[in-house]
Amino acid sequence: QVQLVESGGGSVQTGGSLTLSCALSISAHGAGTRYLVGWFRQTQTNEREGVAAISPGGTNGLYSDPAKGRFTISRDRDKNIVFLQMNSLKPDDTAMYYCAASTSWRVSLQEHDYNYWGQGTHVTVSS
């Protein structure tokens, strides 16, 4: 029903910024459905963790503790794109970042709440 494509990853130095984009492609079957979208990240040694999520209407956001105050999630509903603005990046932010979508209306950072996943975009923050 929906495909997600992430972009915007890359390499930055500590303190730098990146904006990730998640483009949602919604099939005819899913047309009219509004999706909760979340950003997750995973390193080679850690499990995937939720970073930020935004409600289908775009009015409510939820952030993990490491993301609060540094990351901002937003969405362009007309273009079906969700953004993750990341500022003050640290080496600990280095990871593969995934966006995910859900038909749930409950804003969540739990992986099991999401039905659809993108392929990921990698972020490297060097010290």
C-alpha positions as CSV (number, residue, x, y, z in Angstrom):
1,Q,0.0,0.0,0.0
2,V,2.9,2.4,0.6
3,Q,6.5,2.4,-0.3
4,L,9.1,4.6,1.4
5,V,12.3,5.9,0.1
6,E,14.8,7.7,2.3
7,S,17.4,10.2,1.2
8,G,19.7,12.8,2.6
9,G,22.2,10.7,4.5
10,G,25.9,11.4,4.3
11,S,29.0,12.3,6.3
12,V,29.3,15.3,8.5
13,Q,31.6,16.4,11.3
14,T,30.5,16.7,14.9
15,G,28.2,19.7,15.4
16,G,27.0,19.6,11.8
17,S,23.5,19.2,10.4
18,L,21.7,16.9,8.0
19,T,18.1,16.7,6.8
20,L,16.8,13.3,6.0
21,S,13.8,12.9,3.7
22,C,11.3,10.1,3.5
23,A,9.1,10.0,0.3
24,L,5.9,8.0,0.6
25,S,4.5,6.4,-2.5
26,I,1.0,5.4,-1.8
27,S,-0.8,2.9,-4.0
28,A,-4.3,3.2,-5.3
29,H,-5.3,0.7,-2.7
30,G,-3.9,2.9,0.0
31,A,-5.1,6.2,-1.4
32,G,-7.0,8.2,1.2
33,T,-5.2,6.5,4.1
34,R,-3.2,8.8,6.4
35,Y,0.0,7.3,7.8
36,L,1.9,7.7,11.0
37,V,5.6,8.0,10.0
38,G,8.5,7.4,12.2
39,W,12.3,7.5,11.9
40,F,14.4,4.8,13.3
41,R,18.1,4.1,13.4
42,Q,20.3,1.1,13.8
43,T,24.1,0.6,14.3
44,Q,26.0,-2.6,13.6
45,T,26.0,-3.5,17.2
46,N,22.7,-2.2,18.5
47,E,19.0,-3.0,17.9
48,R,16.9,-0.6,15.9
49,E,15.7,2.3,18.0
50,G,13.0,4.9,17.4
51,V,14.2,8.4,17.0
52,A,11.2,10.5,16.1
53,A,7.6,10.1,14.9
54,I,4.9,12.3,13.5
55,S,1.2,11.9,13.5
56,P,-0.8,11.5,10.3
57,G,-2.0,15.0,10.5
58,G,1.4,16.4,11.2
59,T,0.4,18.1,14.4
60,N,2.0,15.8,17.0
61,G,5.6,14.7,17.2
62,L,7.4,12.3,19.5
63,Y,11.1,12.1,20.1
64,S,13.5,9.8,21.8
65,D,15.6,11.3,24.6
66,P,18.8,11.4,22.5
67,A,16.8,13.3,19.8
68,K,15.0,15.9,21.9
69,G,16.3,19.4,21.4
70,R,18.4,18.4,18.4
71,F,16.1,16.7,15.9
72,T,12.9,18.0,14.4
73,I,10.4,15.9,12.4
74,S,8.0,17.5,10.0
75,R,5.9,16.5,7.0
76,D,4.7,18.0,3.8
77,R,1.3,16.4,3.5
78,D,0.7,17.6,-0.1
79,K,4.0,16.0,-1.3
80,N,3.9,13.0,1.0
81,I,7.4,13.7,2.4
82,V,8.5,13.5,5.9
83,F,11.7,15.2,7.0
84,L,14.1,14.7,9.9
85,Q,16.2,17.8,10.5
86,M,19.2,16.8,12.6
87,N,21.3,19.4,14.3
88,S,24.3,19.3,16.6
89,L,25.2,15.8,15.4
90,K,27.4,13.6,17.5
91,P,29.4,10.5,16.6
92,D,26.8,8.5,18.5
93,D,24.3,9.5,15.9
94,T,26.2,7.5,13.3
95,A,23.8,4.8,12.1
96,M,21.6,3.6,9.3
97,Y,18.4,5.6,9.4
98,Y,15.1,4.2,8.4
99,C,11.7,5.7,7.9
100,A,8.6,3.6,8.6
101,A,4.9,4.1,8.2
102,S,1.9,2.8,10.0
103,T,-1.9,3.0,9.7
104,S,-2.1,3.5,13.5
105,W,-3.1,6.9,14.8
106,R,-1.1,6.5,18.0
107,V,2.2,8.2,17.7
108,S,4.8,5.6,18.6
109,L,8.5,4.9,18.6
110,Q,8.0,1.2,18.9
111,E,9.2,-0.8,15.9
112,H,6.4,-3.3,16.1
113,D,3.8,-0.6,15.5
114,Y,5.0,0.0,12.0
115,N,4.0,-2.0,8.9
116,Y,6.0,-0.5,6.1
117,W,9.8,0.2,6.0
118,G,12.2,1.9,3.7
119,Q,15.7,0.7,2.8
120,G,17.5,3.2,4.9
121,T,20.0,6.0,4.4
122,H,23.3,6.1,6.2
123,V,24.6,8.9,8.4
124,T,28.2,9.1,9.6
125,V,29.3,11.7,12.1
126,S,33.0,12.0,12.5
127,S,34.8,13.6,15.5
